[in-house]
Amino acid sequence: MAVMLIASMSMSAQKYALVDMEYILGHIPAYERANEQLNQVSKKWQAEVEALNTEASTMYKNYQNEVVFLSQEQKKAKQEEIMKKEKEASDLKRKYFGPEGELFKKRESLMSPIQDEIYNAVKEISELRGYSMVLDRAANAGIVFASPKVDISNEVLEKLGYSIN
């Protein structure tokens, strides 16, 4: 009983704040530009992958039409050619969209500076105001209710140099 009382007393002594990262990011033009750039490059790379898949599909259809006229060696050569094209498409897809692919690297290079800037602003405000913890209300952290008084999103945006209307 005493342990619970001490724990609740120490928790009440800590100060908390909330931020809404979606709201903050929505007010940062560089974030919107980065997202647009990622969408453009993603579409371009997806088109390249689809072109290879279409090429492989066309090769397979042609093979099916010719198969009765081909020798065993020719069949095997065509099959290998089709498999090579399919592997090329798969490899390209992994190169662009895989876990450590080009899109991941591009997202990191574009988003990391923005995220670092936000983190530093939140950290400065937290240190200045004595917050023990800052939660992201947009991250669905199970926050049922929070007073708007503890939301420092606008303060973070002001610290970053963005005016809020």
Protein Blocks (a to p, Z undefined) as FASTA:
>chain_A
ZZmmmmmmmmmmpccddddfklmmmmmmklmmmmmmmmmmmmmmmmmmmmmmmmmmmmmm
mmmmmmmmpcfklmmmmmmmmmmmmmmmmmmmmmmmmmklmklmmmmmmmmmmmmmmmmm
mmmmmmmnopabdcdfklonopabdcfklpcklmmmmmnopacZZ
